[in-house]
Amino acid sequence: QVHLAESGGGVVQAGESLRLSCAASGRIIRLTSMGWYRQAPGKQRELVARMTYDGNTNYKDSVKGRFNISRNRARTAVYLQMNSLKLEDTAVYYCNLQQLGTDFWGQGTQVTVSP
């Protein structure tokens, strides 16, 4: 079983930066991708950024140029650098890992952006 633990969330003012971290543990054999999703109040969970096994990335249009996803060499940690944060970025952010056709999720970390 794979376990994911997020950290780095908090309350910041618009325009500031925040860096989220996710530590992965357990049996990781056929990893397909790692990434970040978020869910704002009253809305569905949406993709923020994703990185495939070979390093290809995909970003939600509204965060392109502001957010950057990265990982360690062992593929046991994934990070999300968030710059120029906006009020619309307020949400619970979830770490995601996919392997063998199965999705694994962290418990989430709250990011709140104030005016």
N, C-alpha and C positions, 0 to 999 in steps of 0.2 A: 504494500500500500504506500502511496505517495502522500506526504504531508507538506503543506505549504504554509508559511508564516510571514505575513506582511508586517511592515513597520515603516515609520517615517511620516505618517499623516499628522495633521495638525490644523491650526487656524492661522491664516496669513492674510495680508492685505492684497488687494488687486495690484498686479504688476510685480509682485515678489515671486520668489522661486521656492520650490520644494523638491526633495528627492525621496522617492519611495524605494524600498528594498523588499525583496522576497527571497527567503531561504527555502530550498527544496531538500527534502530528505526522504529516504525510503528506497525502494527498488525501481530505479530508472534504467530501462533497457532499450526501449524503442521510442525514444523521445521524438515527437514530430514538431512541436512548437512550444514556445513560452510567450506569455504576454500579459497585458493588463486590460481589464474591463472596468466599467464603472456604472453605477446606478444612482440616479438622482431621485429625490422624492417624487412619487407619482409617475415615474417613467420606467421603461424597461431597461434591462442591462444592455450596454452597448460596448463594442470594441473600441479601445483607445489606441493601443499599439500592440503589435505582435511580431515575433521573430521566429523564423523557421530554423530547423536544425542546421542548415547550411549558411545561415546568417541573413537571409532575405528579410526585409522588414515591410510592414504595412501599418499605416496610421489613419486614424479618423481625420477627415478633411479639416475639421475645425481646430485640430491641434498640430497640424503640419507646420514645421518651422519653429514651433514653441516647445514641443516635447521631444525627448530622445530616449529610445529604449536601448539597453545594453545588457550584457551578461558576463559571467566569469568563464574562464576556459573550460572548467569542469562541467559547466551547464548545471550547476547546483544553486545558482543565484541569478536573479534577474532584477534589473533596476529601471526606474522611470524618472528621468530628470525633467521636471516641469518648470518652464520659465514663462514669464509674462502671464501669470495666472489671471484668469477672468472670473467674474461671479458665476458664469455658466459652467465653470469647471467644478463647482461644489457638488460632491457626490461621495458615495462609499466606493473605494477603489479595491478591486479584487485581483489577486494574482491568479493566473491560469497556466496549467501545464497539460499538454496532450501527448499521450502515447498509447499505442495499441488500440486506437480508436476510442479511447476513454479520456474524458476531461476530468481534471482534478482542480479544485478551487480552494483558495485560502478563505479565512473568515472575514476578511475585509478590513480596510483602514479608512477612517473618515478624513476627508479633505474639505475644509471650509474656507472659502475665499470671501472676505468682507470688503466693503467699499473703501 
